Amino acid sequence: MGFELNGFSTSLGGISWNKTTSSKEMFSRLLFFLESKRILVNPIELEFKDWCIESVLEIKQQLVKITQELKLKDFDADIIRNLIDACNGYLDTVRPMNLPGIIYKRDGEHWEDLSFDRAMKKFRASFKCEIEKIEKKYRLKFHKIIPEEF
């Protein structure tokens, strides 16, 4: 966290400042938040559609919220936009599906519903790619594994 001078007054002095958040701090918080999201890191054999949708909506809300603390550089804004696009793509695909509450993997590798399978794979692959960009640029670490066998 840094400080930005926003005022200076005389008559016995006085300095005022605002706390500022760096891009690295913002992304550090974001990675910590994303580590808690089971839709990214849970490699089990079944999922609940409603829980997945709820998780993606929470991620999308957090992406918008976390960016309100600072002005984003183009690189940072592109990452956030790509993550939001991944959320929207997932929601566009999964929302209209007429699926039961529990969705199973039929062979331990592919989800029973192929549209859900594609949505999960694309969502996780998109997030993995953007997380790798964040790790590289800001020397941060995502401490969970996004499974290859979505």
N, C-alpha and C positions, 0 to 999 in steps of 0.2 A: 504494500500500500504506500502511496506517495502523497505528497501534499502540493497543492497548487495555490499560490498566493493570489488572493482575490481582492485585497484591500489593504490600504495603509493609511492611517490617520495620524495627525499630529496632535498637539496639545497633550503632552506627556506620552506620546507614542500610542501604539496600537497596531497590531498586524492581524489580519484575518486570513484564513485559508480554508480550502475545501479538501477533504480527503479524496484521493483519486485511486482508482483501481487500474492496474496495468493489464494488458492483454494476457500476459503470462498468469497473473493471479486469476483472471476470469476463466481461462481455460483449465487451470488447476482445479478450481471449484467445479467446473463442468465435468471434468473427468471423474472426480470423486462422486458426483451425482450419478453419472452414467454407470459407474461400477456397481451401483445398487440396483440397477434395472435388470431384472431377470430375463426380459425379452432379448437382451443382448448377450447375456452370459450363462443362461441356463440351458445345458445340453440334454434335457430329459426327453423322454419318448412320448410325452403327451403335453398338450397345452390347452388352456381355456381361451377361446376366442375373445370373450369380453375382457379378460384380464390383459390380453395382449393389446387390444385397442385402448384400454384405459392407460396402460403403460406408455404407449406411443403418444397419446394425448398429453400426458404429464411431461414427457420429454420435450415435446413441441412447445408447451407452455413455458418450460424452464429455459429453452433456447431463446425465446423472445424476451423473457424477463431478465436474463443474465446480461443481455447486450445493452440494456438501458443504463447501465452504470458508466459507460464510457463511449467515446467515439471510436468506431472500428476502422482499422486500416483495411485496404482492399483485400489483402490475403485473409485476414480474420473474418471479414464480412462474407467472403466467398465460402469459407468453411461453414459458417453458421447457415448461410443460404442452402448449401448442399445438404446439410443435416435436416433442415426444415423440409426441403424437397423430398428427402428420403422418407420422412414421416408422412408427408402428404401422399406420396406414392403408395406407401403401405396402406394407409387409411382408404384411399381410393379403391384399392384392390380388395381388401378384406371386408370392408363395410357391407357391400352388396351381397356377399356370399350368404347363402342359406345353409349355414353349418350348425351342427349340434353344439352343445356347450363344450364338450371335450373333443379334441382333434388328436388322433393317434398317428404315430409313424407306422406305416404298414410294414416296412422291412428294416426298421432301425435307422434308415437313412433318408427316406422321403416321407413327407406328410401324406396322409390319406387323401386329402384334397390337394390337387396339383396347383391350383391357384394360390392356396395358402402356402404351399411349399415354395413357390416362386416368390411370393411376397416376403416371406421370412428370409430367404436367401438374399434377395436384393437389398432388403433393409439392413441386415447385418453386414453384408459386404460393403455397402455405402458407408456405414458408420465406422467400420474397421479402417477403411481407406482414409477417411477424414481424421480419425484418431491418430493414425500413423503420421499424418502431416503435422498435427499439433505436437506430437511427441518429438518429431525431428526438429521443428522450428524452435520450440520453447524448451527443449530438453526436459520434458515431463514424462512421466511413466503412467500408463494405464495398467493398474495392478491386477486386472482380471484377464481372462482369456475369452475372446469371442470365438466359440467353437466353429471349426471348419464344417462339421456335419450338422448344419443348421437344423 
